């Protein structure tokens, strides 16, 4: 297995307050560890206009599986927080870091 840092972009189509953003980061914190810190990337970055990027570490056999896992994890967490896909659509994920085999 290889550890990948996957960046998933999205857009909040309704207001998401600081408490909800903090809770999102808290719930995803276990997927933002040493590799992300080495790459010096933030877990959640929110830009003007409601666009955002989430960077997650996932272990997977290949890039495609890593991207799918990251999107599934993020979409599930957003839904648990009351932000279904219609309120926070996600864009295409991208591999932004790789840490060989673990």
C-alpha positions in Angstrom: 0.0 0.0 0.0 1.0 3.6 -0.7 0.1 6.7 1.3 -1.3 9.5 -0.9 -2.2 13.1 -0.2 -5.3 13.8 -2.2 -6.6 17.3 -2.7 -10.4 17.5 -3.2 -11.9 20.8 -4.2 -15.4 21.8 -3.6 -17.9 24.7 -3.1 -20.1 25.5 -0.2 -23.3 26.7 -1.8 -24.7 27.9 1.5 -23.1 29.6 4.4 -21.0 27.3 6.6 -20.0 28.9 9.9 -16.6 28.6 11.7 -18.0 26.0 14.1 -19.1 23.7 11.2 -15.7 24.2 9.5 -13.9 23.4 12.7 -16.0 20.3 13.2 -15.2 19.2 9.6 -11.5 19.6 10.3 -11.8 17.7 13.6 -13.6 14.8 12.0 -11.0 14.5 9.2 -7.9 15.1 11.4 -6.9 11.5 11.5 -6.4 11.7 7.7 -4.0 14.6 8.0 -0.8 13.4 9.6 3.0 13.3 9.1 3.1 13.3 5.3 0.7 16.3 5.1 2.8 18.1 7.7 6.0 17.3 5.7 4.4 18.7 2.6 3.3 21.7 4.6 -0.4 21.6 3.5 -3.5 22.6 5.5 -6.3 20.1 6.0 -9.0 22.6 5.0 -8.6 25.9 3.1 -11.7 28.0 2.4 -11.5 30.7 -0.2 -13.7 33.7 -1.0 -17.0 32.7 -2.7 -17.3 29.5 -0.7 -14.8 27.4 -2.6 -12.6 25.1 -0.6 -9.9 22.5 -0.7 -9.5 19.5 1.6 -6.2 17.6 1.7 -6.5 14.0 3.0 -4.0 11.2 3.4 -5.3 7.8 2.4 -3.6 4.4 1.9 -4.5 2.7 -1.3 -3.0 0.3 -3.8 -3.0 3.0 -6.6 -3.9 6.6 -7.4 -7.4 5.9 -8.6 -8.3 4.0 -5.5 -6.8 6.8 -3.3 -8.8 9.5 -5.1 -12.0 7.5 -4.8 -11.4 6.8 -1.1 -10.7 10.5 -0.4 -13.9 11.7 -2.2 -16.0 9.0 -0.4 -14.5 10.0 3.0 -15.0 13.7 2.4 -18.5 13.4 1.0 -19.6 11.1 3.8 -18.3 13.5 6.5 -19.9 16.5 4.8 -23.2 14.6 4.7 -22.9 13.7 8.4 -22.5 17.4 9.1 -25.7 18.3 7.2 -24.0 19.3 4.0 -25.1 16.9 1.3 -23.7 17.0 -2.2 -26.3 19.5 -3.4 -25.0 22.0 -0.7 -21.3 21.2 -1.1 -20.5 19.7 -4.5 -17.0 18.3 -4.9 -14.7 18.7 -7.9 -12.2 16.3 -9.3 -9.6 15.0 -6.8 -5.9 15.2 -7.5 -2.9 13.5 -6.0 -0.7 16.2 -4.4 1.7 14.0 -2.4 3.0 10.4 -2.3 4.9 8.5 0.4 6.1 5.2 -1.1 5.0 1.9 0.2 4.0 1.5 3.9 
